[in-house]
Amino acid sequence: MSEAKVDANVGTSGNTGGKEPASEVSRPAARATVRSAGATHPGYRREQNEDAFWGDESRGIWVVADGLGGHHAGEIASQTVVEEIQRSSATDRHYEQALRRAHALLAGEETNSTAMGTTAVVVAEDGNYFHIYWVGDSRAYLWTPPATDADNQDDTKTPHGTLKQLTIDHSYVQMLVDSGAINQEEAASHPNRHVITRCIGGSANPTLEIDRASFAWNPGQKLLLCSDGLSNDVGLEEICQILANTPDNQRASELLVAAALDAGGRDNITVQVINSPDSATANNENLNSRTLPQPLASRQLFSSPGTLVARIATLAIIFSLGIYAAWQLLNG
């Protein structure tokens, strides 16, 4: 596995992290007290890193955002989301409102020549529960160690534990999967797999739709937040192996990024790894969300006839962003 240098930041009560490049990997003195860590890399085909991430353990809040648009527009968009989440974490903790503020700010900054948007996945902890808010195809996964997943017999189980995807992508290929047109294996190699159907930003999309789900922690579990630079190129079994064999979350973050680089590094790559709290106890509520996300096929994509034209325009803009990103990928 390659050992390319990555930017790494850790959110603790004394260091709230961020996205600023680091000349060396950030390593707090007291590793045993750090529950979370993250890392990012622009990949091998992009000049800019349009991803952003941030976390603060003392407030129990973490975010990963994947910017769209190119020419610094995506970088501005993802950083705007991070800044609004930071602001909300220090005041009202209304994270859906923070995402809507970011959406309004980005729509106001957009010009005819510059479209900007971003995905986002946010985790907010509430005791032994955590809430996920997301838009787009940045993901949250829950890893359960093999010693505690004996009853799980589904296809996400590996010798190194179980990795459950907790978020449902807002993407074109996910819509095809939900409709039965293609399966998950076909989705992984579909030429339009980078096209998303929702993003934060976009003046043609006045109403931002945010999905939310809530789960209970179990002991020994880890949350993984990531941009699609990881999830598109690194398989579940390899991710499980890294999480199982690397108790240090900073090192695990770096190894996950390195795995994506080994797979080609075709996109920006960002990850955060978060341990369950020490107070977590065995809880059968886990993976039975108190507010389950609905499959795309059952969602009302167009809630009223009056919004149809606006939604079509939004999807057209997002599709254009996806095509532009694909062009950048092929020609970068």
N, C-alpha and C positions, 0 to 999 in steps of 0.2 A: 504494500500500500504506500502511495506517495506521501511525502511529508512536506508538502507545500505550505508556506506560511499563511496563516489565516488571521484575520482580525478577531479578537476575542474580548468580550466584556462580560462581567459578572454583576448581577444586581443583588446587592446586600444592603443592610441598613446603613453601611458606611460608604457604599459605592453603588450608585443607582444605574451604572452602566450607560450604554448608548451605542452609537454607530461610528463614532470618530475612529479613524484608523489608528492602530497601535503598532509601534515599532517592534514590540515584543508582546507575547501573549500575556495577558493580565492574569496574575495568580495571587489571590489573597493569601496572607500569611497563615490564617487558620482555616485550612481546607475543610476540616471536619464539620465546621459550622455552616458551610455553604450548601444550600439545597439546590441551587440552580446555576446554570452557566450557559453561555451561548457562543457561537462563532459564525463568521461570514466570510465569503470569498467571492470575487467577481466572476470566477470561472475563467476558462481559457479563450472564450470567443467574444467576450464583452469588454470594452474598454472601461466602462463605468459600472459601479455596483449600485443598482437602483433599489436594492433591498434595504430594509432598516429593521432593527430590533431593539428592545429595551425590556428590562425587568427590575422589579424591586421586591425583594423577599419580605421586607418589613411591612409592606402594604399588600402583599399577596397579589401582584398584578404583573402580567407578562404579555408582550405583543410582538408579532412578526408581521411585516408588511412588505409586499412585493410590488414595486412601482412599474407603471406602464407608460409608454410614450416616447422614450428615448430623448436624446439631447438635453439631459438633466431634468426633463419634465417628470419622469418617473421617480427620480431621486427626491425631488421636491414633494411629490405626492406622498410617498411612503414616509418621509420625515414629518410631514404635516400630521399624519395619523399618529405617529409616535408622540409628537409634541402635545396633541390634544388628549391622548391617553395619560400622559404624564401630568398634565394640568388637572384632569379629572381625578386622578389618583390622590392628589393633594387636597382636593376640596370635596366634591359631592359624590364621587365614585359612581356617577351615572355614565357608564361606558357606552351605552347605546347612543346617548345624547352626544358624547364626545365624538363618536364616529359620524354622526349627522352634522356636527359642526365642521369636521374636516371635509365632509362632502360639500357643504355649502361654500367653504373657503376655496376649495379646488375648482368648483364650478365658476366662482367669481373670477378666478385667475386665468381661466381657459380663454384662449383667443382662437380666431379662425385658423391660424397657422400652427397652433400648439395645442394638442389634446393631451390631457394628463389624467391619470387615474391610478388606482392602486387596489390590490387585494389587502385583506387584513384578517388575522385571527388573534383574538384576545382571550386570555384566561384570567379570571378574577376569582380569588379564593375566598371562601366564607366558612371558616372553621374546617370541618372535615368534608366540606363540599366544595366543588369548583364549578364555575359557570363559564361557558364558552360563547363568544360572540364572533361571527365570521361573515365575510363577504368575499366571494371569489373562490379561488382554488388553493390558497394557502391552508395548510391542514393542521389538525391536532390529532395525535395518536396517543393511546394509553397502552403502556407496556406493563404486563404482569409477569413476574418471575415464574419459572417452571414449577417451583415447589408449591405455589399457591393456585395453579390453574389446572389441577388434575381433573376437574369435572368438565373442563372445556374440551369439546371434541370438534370444533369447527375448523375451517380451512385456514384460519389465521394462527393456529397453534404450531409452534416449531419446537425443536429440542432445547431452544434457548428462551422459551417463554412464548407469550401471546402478545401480538400487536394488533390492537383494534383501532380502526379509523373512526374517530368520533364525529368528524365533520363530513358533510356531503358537499362535494364540489358544485359550485355554480358554474357549470361549463357545458359546452355544446356536446362533448362526448358523454357526459353524465346524463344528459337528457336522452341521448340515444340508448344508453344502457338501461335507464328507467323505462323506456318505451319498449324494450326488448329487441331493438333493431340490431344491437351488437352486444357482445359479452365483455367482461372485464379484460380478458386477454387481448381482444381486438381493440379495446379502448386504449390500452397501453401503447399501441403502435399506430394509432389513428393519425392521419396527417393534420387533422384539426384539433388535436388534443390540447393545444395551447390557447384555444379560443374560449374565453369566459363569457358568461351571460349576465354577470353582475360585477360592478366595481364601484369603489368610492371615488367620486369625481364624475365629470361629464355633465355639461350644461343641459343636455337633452333629457336628463334623468332627474327630474325635480324631487322625486320621492325615493329615498334609499331604502331598500329592503334588507334587513339584517336578520340572520337566523341565530337562534339561541338554544342552548341545551345545558342541562345541569346534571352533575354526576356526584357520586360519593367516592371518596378515596378509600382504598384498602392498603394495608401495610405493604411496603416493599415496591409499590408501583412507581412508575415514572411517566410523566407527560412529555411528549415530544411535539414541539411546534416547529413547522418548517415551511419554507417556500417550495415551489414546485421544482426548483433546481435540485432538490434532494429526492422528492417523491417520484419524479419522472424517471430517475436514473438508477436508484438504489432499491433493491428488492427488500421485501419484508423480512426474509430470513437473515439477510446480512445486517439489517438494522437491529434485529433482535439479538444477534450474536454480539454486536458491539455494545449494546446496552447491558447485556448479561455479563460480559467479561470486563467491563470498564466501570467500576464503581465511582471513579472520579468524573463528575459531569463535565468539567472543562475538557478533560482528555477525550471523553466520549463525544463531545461536540466536535472537537477537532478531527477525530477519526471518521465521523459521519461525513463531514465536509470533504475529507480526503477520499472517502469512498466515491463520492459524487465526482470528484476530480478524476479519479481513476477511470470512471465510466465515460469520461470525455469532457466534463466541465463545460457543457454547452450553454449553461445559463448561470445567472447569479445564484449562489447557494447560501442559505441562512438557516440555522437551527438554534433552538433552545431546548435544554433538557432540565426537567424539574422533578425533584423527588417528592414523594408523598410526605406530609408532615409527620413528625414524631407522634402526634396525638391520634393518628389514624388507627382505627380498629376494624376488625373484620365486619363487613357490611354487605348484606345481600342486595342492597339497593343498587350496588354498582352495576353500570351498564344497563340500568333500567331507569332512564332519565326521567326526572320529574317534569320536564318539558321537552319531549322527544322531537327532534327535527323530522319533518315529513319528507318522504321521497319526492323528488321533483315531479314525478308523474301525477301526484295527488295535490300539488300546490296549484293555486290559482295564479297562473303566470300573468294574466290580464284580469285584474279584479273587477273592472267595469269597462263598458264600451268606450267611455270618454278617455281612458288611458291608453287605448290600443295604439293610436298613432305615435304617442310619446314613447311607448315601450319599443315599438318597431324601430323608431329612430335611435333609441338607446342601444338596442342590439346591433344595429348597423354600425354605430360608432365603435362599440366594443369589438365587433368582428374585425373592423378595420385596424384597431389597435393590435389584435391578435395576428392579423396578416402581416402588419409591420414588424411585430416582434419575431415572427417566423422568418421574414426576409432578413432581419438583422442577424438572426441565428445562423442562417445559411451563408451569409456574406460577411459575417464578422470575422 
